[in-house]
Amino acid sequence: MDINRRQVLSAGGAIGTAVLLAACSSGSGDTAAGSGKAGKPRKGGTLRIGALGRAGAITRDPHGTQANESDYLILALTFDTLAVPGAKSNTVPRLASWESSADLKTWRFKVAEGATFHDGSPVTADDVVWSLRRLRDTPAGAARLPGVKNADSITAEGTDTVVVVSEYANTELPLMTRFTTFVMKQDTPDKDVAKAPGTGPFKLDWYRNGNARLVRNDKWYGGTVHLDAIEVTMFETPQAMANALFGGQIDVASNAGPVAARTAESRKEIQVVRRPDDMSMPIVMRTADGPFADPRVREAMRLVVDREAMVRQALSGYGNVANDIMGTGDPDYAKDIPQRVRDLAKAEQLLRDAKFDLSKTYELYTTEDISGIADSATLFASQAREAGIKIKVVKQESGTFYEKTWLKGDLYTNYWGTNDSVVFFASKTLLTGAGQNESGFSDEEFDATYRKVIGTTDKQERTKALHALQQIEYDRSGYLLWGMADGVDLAAAKVQGLPKLPGYGRVQLDSVWLS
């Protein structure tokens, strides 16, 4: 989830409007922060890291929907994206640097000098073009480059330059090349994607049923990699993963969740690396049709939730209350929009005005993909009953959820493993026709306001338009974003340099070392 979407979509890092012309680099100094004891990084050693995943949701396709943290981690270490989140800048170059035309419609991405695939062949513009076009044809990729009308708008110019043309001025196009714009070799058959060579800091040594060993890519163009290898072990529950860390079987429990974090707090030999407001955990209501199509009903649903109780109980306090606007990490997040609070009387009146059928029971679909998400569904159902809304929580296995419910259901929980910008979520999940438009939201005013935001370099004009965009989302989108969960990694004392950036930033382990 980002991305993943969930990423990371794994999710991934506030927003910047500057056109970045920086030379391509790994960005390691801009993306990672140390943890544990200070000291000079040393080379060598194998990092054993645990990540959550389920056998039924395994994917080996870099352009697939990565529901498993374990799969996303493996892919992010072996394949590079064109850009990555940064600590000082929202978007920094990785596999490419870029510049735009004066009208902000034509962008040229130059492949990093010395970039090669793990088999030694150079990365070319044709490889990038083919990968971006392939990504467009996947469920996760349709919204990757908003404004880019079709595949013909992505072309090669010589051997190292990719030209991307947007239908409208788009200051944020580089932002959209992060997360899963993983580059593969041109014309890689679908049957061979699992063994396709990547470009990243680590090469795949072996893979078995969600578990993998990766070895250092000594020819990586991006800079120094300290570790000899990384071994990824998939765990189905946070507790099992935490127990493996406590027992010494792994060195890091990635995204271990609040319950495991509480347990680890009393253990001096364990580092608790906390990434505040790392993960969006919305309840999604379908706006296009169905029982929640009336905006009054959606407003009522947002008024029945006790947000503080949700954070306290579902997240064990490892998180913060949110206000139904995706992208709370944005420096231009609209803090002056009043915090929505529980108001059962107003909710009940809105339901009466909308003639909402309170005799029916409505199904709320959820998964157990991440810690707290199923608990949040159960708690919300209990709170909604106090307004007369009967909700039945239905748990689905991850694979079934993404096949049958995500993007289609009337009411479901979801998560985005990133606290990215307002514009990021607007482009991916709220624009009319966006490939990951989870609620079927289509609003002409929202679409027009979005274009104002990305079509200007005037800071005051952009800030005004971005505020209006958030107000529309707050008033009538399909999101009930009750809270933001903290990301929590648990690590042995010897692990140094773990990233502290949220979302996609947290899987950039090229700067990690062992003391």
C-alpha positions as CSV (number, residue, x, y, z in Angstrom):
1,M,0.0,0.0,0.0
2,D,2.6,4.2,-1.7
3,I,2.7,3.1,-2.8
4,N,1.7,0.4,-1.4
5,R,-1.5,2.3,-2.0
6,R,-1.4,0.7,1.1
7,Q,2.2,1.2,0.4
8,V,2.7,2.3,-0.2
9,L,2.0,2.1,-1.9
10,S,3.4,1.5,-0.2
11,A,2.4,4.5,0.6
12,G,5.7,7.0,1.1
13,G,6.2,10.7,2.5
14,A,4.4,16.9,2.3
15,I,4.3,18.5,-0.9
16,G,6.7,20.8,-2.8
17,T,6.0,22.8,-5.9
18,A,9.5,23.5,-7.0
19,V,10.7,21.9,-10.3
20,L,13.5,19.7,-9.3
21,L,16.5,19.7,-11.5
22,A,18.8,17.9,-9.2
23,A,21.3,15.4,-10.4
24,C,20.3,11.9,-9.9
25,S,21.5,10.2,-6.7
26,S,20.4,7.6,-4.2
27,G,19.1,10.3,-2.0
28,S,20.2,8.3,1.0
29,G,21.3,11.4,2.9
30,D,17.8,12.9,2.3
31,T,15.8,9.8,3.0
32,A,17.1,8.0,6.1
33,A,17.7,8.9,9.7
34,G,19.8,6.9,12.2
35,S,18.4,4.9,15.0
36,G,20.1,3.2,17.9
37,K,23.7,4.0,18.9
38,A,25.7,6.6,16.9
39,G,28.8,5.5,15.2
40,K,30.5,5.2,11.8
41,P,28.7,2.9,9.4
42,R,30.6,-0.4,8.7
43,K,30.2,-2.8,5.9
44,G,29.1,-6.3,6.1
45,G,26.5,-8.5,7.8
46,T,23.1,-9.9,7.1
47,L,20.0,-8.1,8.2
48,R,17.1,-10.4,9.1
49,I,13.9,-8.6,8.8
50,G,10.3,-9.7,9.3
51,A,7.4,-8.3,7.4
52,L,3.7,-9.0,7.4
53,G,2.0,-10.9,4.6
54,R,-0.4,-13.7,3.8
55,A,0.1,-16.7,1.4
56,G,-3.1,-15.9,-0.4
57,A,-2.0,-12.4,-1.3
58,I,1.6,-13.1,-2.6
59,T,2.5,-11.3,-5.8
60,R,5.9,-11.3,-7.6
61,D,4.9,-8.6,-10.2
62,P,6.5,-5.2,-9.5
63,H,3.5,-3.6,-11.1
64,G,0.9,-5.7,-9.3
65,T,-1.3,-4.8,-6.4
66,Q,1.0,-5.5,-3.4
67,A,-1.1,-6.3,-0.5
68,N,1.7,-7.9,1.4
69,E,4.3,-5.8,3.2
70,S,6.8,-8.6,2.7
71,D,6.4,-8.6,-1.1
72,Y,6.5,-4.8,-1.3
73,L,9.7,-4.7,0.8
74,I,11.4,-7.3,-1.5
75,L,10.4,-5.5,-4.7
76,A,11.4,-2.1,-3.3
77,L,14.9,-3.4,-2.5
78,T,15.4,-5.0,-5.9
79,F,13.7,-2.5,-8.2
80,D,14.2,1.3,-8.2
81,T,11.5,3.9,-8.9
82,L,12.2,7.1,-10.8
83,A,11.9,9.2,-7.7
84,V,11.6,8.6,-3.9
85,P,10.4,10.6,-0.9
86,G,13.0,12.7,0.8
87,A,13.5,14.2,4.3
88,K,14.4,17.7,3.1
89,S,12.5,17.5,-0.2
90,N,9.2,15.8,-0.8
91,T,10.4,14.2,-4.0
92,V,14.1,13.5,-4.8
93,P,15.6,11.7,-7.8
94,R,16.4,8.0,-7.8
95,L,16.6,6.3,-11.2
96,A,16.0,9.6,-13.0
97,S,16.3,13.4,-12.7
98,W,13.9,15.7,-14.5
99,E,13.1,19.1,-15.9
100,S,9.9,20.6,-17.3
101,S,8.9,22.9,-20.2
102,A,7.9,26.4,-19.4
103,D,4.2,25.5,-19.6
104,L,4.7,22.6,-17.2
105,K,3.1,20.1,-19.6
106,T,6.2,18.4,-21.0
107,W,8.6,16.7,-18.6
108,R,11.9,15.1,-19.5
109,F,13.3,12.4,-17.3
110,K,16.9,11.5,-17.7
111,V,18.1,8.1,-16.6
112,A,20.8,8.1,-13.9
113,E,24.3,7.8,-15.2
114,G,25.7,4.4,-14.7
115,A,22.3,2.8,-14.0
116,T,22.3,-0.9,-14.9
117,F,20.1,-3.9,-14.4
118,H,21.4,-6.7,-12.2
119,D,22.4,-8.7,-15.3
120,G,24.8,-5.9,-16.2
121,S,22.8,-4.4,-19.1
122,P,22.3,-0.6,-19.1
123,V,18.9,0.9,-18.2
124,T,17.6,2.8,-21.3
125,A,14.9,5.2,-22.0
126,D,13.1,2.4,-23.9
127,D,13.0,0.3,-20.7
128,V,11.5,3.2,-18.7
129,V,8.9,3.9,-21.4
130,W,7.9,0.2,-21.6
131,S,7.6,0.0,-17.8
132,L,5.5,3.2,-17.5
133,R,3.2,2.0,-20.3
134,R,2.9,-1.4,-18.7
135,L,2.0,0.1,-15.4
136,R,-0.8,2.0,-17.0
137,D,-2.5,-1.2,-17.8
138,T,-2.5,-2.6,-14.3
139,P,-5.2,-2.0,-11.6
140,A,-2.7,-0.2,-9.5
141,G,-1.2,1.9,-12.3
142,A,-4.0,3.7,-14.0
143,A,-3.7,6.7,-11.8
144,R,0.0,6.8,-11.5
145,L,0.5,9.8,-13.9
146,P,-2.7,11.9,-13.9
147,G,-3.0,14.1,-17.0
148,V,-1.0,11.7,-19.1
149,K,-3.8,10.7,-21.5
150,N,-2.4,7.5,-23.1
151,A,0.6,5.4,-23.7
152,D,1.6,7.6,-26.7
153,S,2.2,10.4,-24.3
154,I,5.2,8.6,-22.9
155,T,8.1,8.3,-25.4
156,A,11.8,7.9,-25.6
157,E,14.1,10.6,-26.8
158,G,17.5,9.1,-27.5
159,T,18.9,6.4,-25.2
160,D,18.6,8.1,-21.8
161,T,15.7,10.5,-21.9
162,V,12.0,9.8,-21.4
163,V,9.4,12.5,-22.5
164,V,6.1,12.5,-20.6
165,V,3.4,14.9,-21.9
166,S,0.5,16.0,-19.7
167,E,-2.8,17.3,-21.1
168,Y,-2.6,20.2,-18.6
169,A,0.0,22.0,-16.6
170,N,1.2,19.7,-13.9
171,T,3.8,20.9,-11.3
172,E,3.5,17.7,-9.4
173,L,4.2,15.1,-12.1
174,P,7.5,14.0,-10.6
175,L,5.7,13.3,-7.3
176,M,3.6,10.7,-9.2
177,T,6.7,8.8,-10.3
178,R,7.4,7.5,-6.8
179,F,6.3,4.2,-5.2
180,T,5.7,1.6,-7.8
181,T,7.1,3.0,-11.0
182,F,9.5,0.1,-10.8
183,V,11.5,-0.2,-14.0
184,M,11.9,-3.6,-15.7
185,K,13.7,-4.5,-19.0
186,Q,11.7,-3.8,-22.1
187,D,9.4,-6.6,-23.3
188,T,9.8,-8.7,-20.2
189,P,7.1,-11.4,-20.7
190,D,4.5,-11.6,-17.9
191,K,5.5,-15.2,-17.1
192,D,9.1,-14.0,-16.4
193,V,8.4,-10.9,-14.2
194,A,9.1,-12.9,-11.0
195,K,12.7,-13.5,-12.1
196,A,13.2,-10.2,-14.0
197,P,16.5,-8.4,-13.1
198,G,16.0,-5.2,-11.1
199,T,18.1,-2.0,-10.8
200,G,18.1,-1.7,-7.0
201,P,20.6,-1.8,-4.2
202,F,20.0,-5.5,-3.6
203,K,19.7,-8.5,-6.0
204,L,17.4,-11.5,-5.4
205,D,19.3,-14.6,-4.3
206,W,16.3,-16.8,-3.7
207,Y,12.6,-16.6,-3.0
208,R,10.4,-19.2,-1.3
209,N,6.7,-18.8,-0.4
210,G,7.0,-15.1,0.6
211,N,10.5,-15.4,2.1
212,A,13.6,-14.2,0.3
213,R,17.3,-13.6,0.5
214,L,18.7,-10.5,-1.2
215,V,22.4,-9.8,-1.7
216,R,24.2,-6.5,-2.1
217,N,24.4,-5.1,-5.7
218,D,28.0,-3.9,-5.7
219,K,27.4,-2.1,-9.1
220,W,24.4,-0.1,-7.9
221,Y,24.6,3.4,-9.3
222,G,23.0,5.0,-6.2
223,G,25.9,4.9,-3.7
224,T,27.3,2.8,-0.9
225,V,25.3,-0.1,0.4
226,H,26.6,-1.4,3.8
227,L,24.9,-4.7,4.3
228,D,26.1,-7.9,2.6
229,A,22.5,-9.3,2.5
230,I,19.0,-8.9,3.7
231,E,16.8,-11.9,4.6
232,V,13.1,-11.2,4.5
233,T,10.7,-13.5,6.5
234,M,7.0,-13.3,6.0
235,F,4.8,-13.4,9.1
236,E,1.0,-13.6,9.1
237,T,0.5,-11.8,12.4
238,P,2.3,-8.9,14.2
239,Q,2.5,-10.9,17.4
240,A,4.3,-13.8,15.7
241,M,6.7,-11.4,14.1
242,A,7.4,-9.6,17.4
243,N,7.9,-13.0,19.2
244,A,10.5,-13.9,16.5
245,L,12.3,-10.6,17.3
246,F,12.2,-11.2,21.0
247,G,13.5,-14.7,20.5
248,G,16.4,-13.6,18.4
249,Q,15.2,-15.2,15.1
250,I,15.1,-11.8,13.3
251,D,16.7,-8.4,13.8
252,V,13.8,-6.1,12.7
253,A,10.1,-6.5,13.0
254,S,8.8,-4.1,10.3
255,N,5.5,-2.3,10.9
256,A,4.9,-4.4,14.0
257,G,1.9,-2.4,15.2
258,P,0.8,-0.9,18.5
259,V,0.3,-4.0,20.6
260,A,3.8,-5.4,19.9
261,A,5.2,-1.9,20.5
262,R,3.6,-1.7,23.9
263,T,5.2,-5.1,24.8
264,A,8.6,-3.9,23.5
265,E,8.6,-0.7,25.5
266,S,9.7,-2.6,28.6
267,R,12.5,-4.4,26.9
268,K,15.8,-2.4,27.0
269,E,17.4,-4.5,24.3
270,I,14.8,-3.6,21.7
271,Q,14.6,-0.3,19.8
272,V,11.2,1.1,19.1
273,V,11.4,3.3,16.0
274,R,8.2,5.3,15.7
275,R,7.0,7.1,12.6
276,P,4.2,9.4,13.7
277,D,1.1,9.5,11.5
278,D,2.5,7.0,9.1
279,M,-0.6,5.3,7.9
280,S,-4.1,6.5,6.8
281,M,-6.9,4.2,8.0
282,P,-10.1,5.4,6.3
283,I,-13.5,3.9,6.1
284,V,-14.6,4.1,2.5
285,M,-18.2,4.9,1.5
286,R,-19.2,4.5,-2.1
287,T,-20.5,7.8,-3.5
288,A,-21.4,6.8,-7.0
289,D,-24.4,4.7,-6.1
290,G,-25.8,2.5,-3.3
291,P,-26.9,3.4,0.3
292,F,-24.2,6.0,0.9
293,A,-24.5,7.9,-2.3
294,D,-26.4,10.7,-0.5
295,P,-23.8,13.2,0.9
296,R,-26.1,13.7,4.0
297,V,-25.7,10.0,4.8
298,R,-21.9,10.2,4.5
299,E,-21.9,13.2,6.7
300,A,-23.9,11.3,9.3
301,M,-21.5,8.4,9.2
302,R,-18.7,10.8,9.9
303,L,-20.5,12.3,12.8
304,V,-21.3,9.0,14.6
305,V,-17.6,8.0,15.0
306,D,-15.8,8.7,18.3
307,R,-12.4,9.4,16.9
308,E,-10.5,9.6,20.1
309,A,-11.9,6.3,21.2
310,M,-10.9,4.7,17.9
311,V,-7.3,5.9,18.3
312,R,-7.2,4.9,22.0
313,Q,-8.7,1.4,21.5
314,A,-8.0,0.3,17.9
315,L,-4.5,1.8,17.8
316,S,-3.6,1.5,21.5
317,G,-2.9,5.2,21.4
318,Y,-0.2,4.8,18.7
319,G,-1.8,7.4,16.4
320,N,-3.7,10.6,16.2
321,V,-7.3,11.8,15.4
322,A,-7.8,12.7,11.7
323,N,-10.4,15.0,10.0
324,D,-11.6,13.2,6.9
325,I,-8.9,14.8,4.6
326,M,-6.3,12.4,3.2
327,G,-2.7,13.8,3.3
328,T,-2.3,15.0,6.9
329,G,1.5,15.3,6.4
330,D,1.2,18.0,3.8
331,P,2.7,21.3,5.0
332,D,-0.3,23.0,3.5
333,Y,-2.8,20.7,5.2
334,A,-5.8,22.9,6.1
335,K,-5.6,23.0,9.9
336,D,-8.2,25.8,10.0
337,I,-11.0,23.5,8.8
338,P,-12.8,22.7,12.1
339,Q,-12.1,19.3,13.6
340,R,-15.2,17.1,13.1
341,V,-16.4,15.7,16.4
342,R,-19.1,13.2,17.4
343,D,-22.6,14.6,17.2
344,L,-25.3,11.8,17.3
345,A,-28.2,14.2,17.3
346,K,-27.1,15.9,14.1
347,A,-26.3,12.5,12.5
348,E,-29.7,11.2,13.3
349,Q,-31.4,14.3,11.8
350,L,-29.3,13.9,8.6
351,L,-30.3,10.3,8.3
352,R,-34.0,11.3,8.6
353,D,-33.6,14.0,6.1
354,A,-32.0,11.6,3.6
355,K,-34.7,8.9,4.4
356,F,-31.9,6.4,5.1
357,D,-33.3,3.0,5.8
358,L,-32.5,2.1,9.4
359,S,-34.3,-1.2,9.2
360,K,-31.5,-2.7,7.1
361,T,-28.2,-4.1,8.2
362,Y,-25.3,-2.8,6.2
363,E,-22.1,-4.9,5.7
364,L,-18.7,-3.3,6.5
365,Y,-15.9,-5.3,4.9
366,T,-12.5,-5.4,6.5
367,T,-9.3,-7.5,6.5
368,E,-6.6,-8.4,9.0
369,D,-3.8,-7.2,6.8
370,I,-2.5,-4.7,9.4
371,S,-2.8,-4.3,13.1
372,G,-5.9,-2.5,14.3
373,I,-7.8,-2.4,11.0
374,A,-10.3,-5.1,11.9
375,D,-10.6,-3.8,15.4
376,S,-11.5,-0.3,14.0
377,A,-14.3,-1.9,12.0
378,T,-15.8,-3.6,15.0
379,L,-15.5,-0.5,17.1
380,F,-17.1,1.7,14.5
381,A,-20.0,-0.7,14.1
382,S,-20.6,-0.5,17.8
383,Q,-20.5,3.3,17.7
384,A,-22.9,3.5,14.7
385,R,-25.5,1.4,16.6
386,E,-25.9,4.4,19.0
387,A,-27.3,6.3,16.0
388,G,-29.6,3.5,15.0
389,I,-27.3,2.3,12.1
390,K,-27.0,-1.5,12.1
391,I,-23.6,-2.6,10.7
392,K,-22.3,-6.2,10.3
393,V,-18.6,-6.5,10.1
394,V,-17.4,-9.0,7.5
395,K,-13.8,-10.1,7.5
396,Q,-12.3,-11.0,4.2
397,E,-9.0,-12.7,3.3
398,S,-6.7,-10.2,1.6
399,G,-6.8,-11.7,-1.9
400,T,-10.6,-11.8,-1.9
401,F,-10.8,-8.3,-0.6
402,Y,-8.8,-6.8,-3.4
403,E,-10.5,-8.9,-6.0
404,K,-14.1,-8.4,-4.9
405,T,-14.4,-5.4,-2.6
406,W,-11.7,-2.8,-3.1
407,L,-12.9,-0.2,-5.6
408,K,-16.3,-1.8,-5.8
409,G,-17.8,-2.2,-2.3
410,D,-20.4,0.1,-0.6
411,L,-18.6,0.2,2.7
412,Y,-15.2,-1.1,3.7
413,T,-12.1,-0.3,5.7
414,N,-8.8,0.4,3.9
415,Y,-5.3,1.6,4.7
416,W,-2.6,3.6,2.9
417,G,0.9,2.9,4.1
418,T,1.8,6.5,3.5
419,N,1.1,10.0,4.9
420,D,1.6,11.8,1.7
421,S,0.4,15.1,0.3
422,V,-3.2,16.2,-0.3
423,V,-2.4,16.3,-4.0
424,F,-1.1,12.8,-4.0
425,F,-4.3,11.3,-2.7
426,A,-6.5,13.7,-4.8
427,S,-4.8,12.4,-8.0
428,K,-4.8,8.7,-7.0
429,T,-8.1,8.3,-5.2
430,L,-10.5,11.2,-5.8
431,L,-10.3,12.5,-9.3
432,T,-13.0,11.4,-11.7
433,G,-11.9,8.2,-13.3
434,A,-8.7,7.8,-11.2
435,G,-7.6,4.2,-11.3
436,Q,-7.7,3.9,-7.5
437,N,-10.8,5.9,-6.9
438,E,-12.0,3.8,-4.0
439,S,-15.4,5.4,-3.4
440,G,-16.4,6.1,-7.1
441,F,-16.1,9.9,-6.3
442,S,-16.8,12.2,-9.2
443,D,-17.1,15.9,-8.6
444,E,-16.6,18.5,-11.3
445,E,-15.7,21.2,-8.8
446,F,-13.1,19.0,-7.2
447,D,-11.6,18.1,-10.6
448,A,-11.4,21.7,-11.6
449,T,-9.9,22.8,-8.3
450,Y,-7.3,20.1,-8.5
451,R,-6.1,21.4,-11.9
452,K,-5.8,24.9,-10.4
453,V,-3.6,23.5,-7.7
454,I,-1.2,21.6,-10.0
455,G,-1.3,24.2,-12.8
456,T,0.3,27.2,-11.0
457,T,3.7,28.0,-9.5
458,D,2.2,31.0,-7.7
459,K,2.4,30.0,-4.0
460,Q,-0.6,32.2,-2.9
461,E,-2.8,31.0,-5.7
462,R,-1.8,27.4,-5.1
463,T,-2.4,27.6,-1.3
464,K,-5.9,29.1,-1.9
465,A,-6.8,26.4,-4.4
466,L,-5.4,23.6,-2.2
467,H,-7.5,24.8,0.7
468,A,-10.7,24.8,-1.4
469,L,-9.8,21.2,-2.6
470,Q,-9.6,20.0,1.0
471,Q,-12.9,21.7,1.9
472,I,-14.6,19.8,-0.9
473,E,-13.1,16.5,0.3
474,Y,-14.1,17.3,3.9
475,D,-17.7,18.2,2.9
476,R,-18.6,15.4,0.5
477,S,-15.9,12.8,-0.4
478,G,-16.4,9.1,0.3
479,Y,-13.7,9.0,3.0
480,L,-14.3,8.8,6.7
481,L,-10.7,9.2,7.9
482,W,-11.0,8.9,11.6
483,G,-7.3,8.5,12.5
484,M,-3.7,8.2,11.4
485,A,-1.8,5.2,12.8
486,D,1.9,5.5,13.8
487,G,4.3,3.3,12.0
488,V,6.4,1.2,14.5
489,D,9.5,-0.8,13.7
490,L,11.0,-2.9,16.4
491,A,14.7,-3.6,16.1
492,A,17.6,-5.3,17.9
493,A,20.2,-2.9,19.4
494,K,22.8,-3.7,16.7
495,V,20.6,-2.3,13.9
496,Q,21.7,1.2,12.8
497,G,20.4,3.7,10.3
498,L,16.8,2.5,10.0
499,P,14.7,4.9,8.0
500,K,12.4,7.2,9.9
501,L,10.5,8.5,6.9
502,P,6.9,7.2,6.5
503,G,5.4,5.1,3.7
504,Y,7.8,4.2,0.9
505,G,10.6,5.9,2.7
506,R,10.6,3.2,5.3
507,V,11.6,0.4,2.9
508,Q,14.7,2.2,1.7
509,L,17.2,0.1,3.6
510,D,20.4,0.8,1.6
511,S,21.8,3.0,4.5
512,V,21.1,0.4,7.2
513,W,24.2,-1.2,8.9
514,L,24.9,-3.5,11.8
515,S,27.2,-2.5,14.7
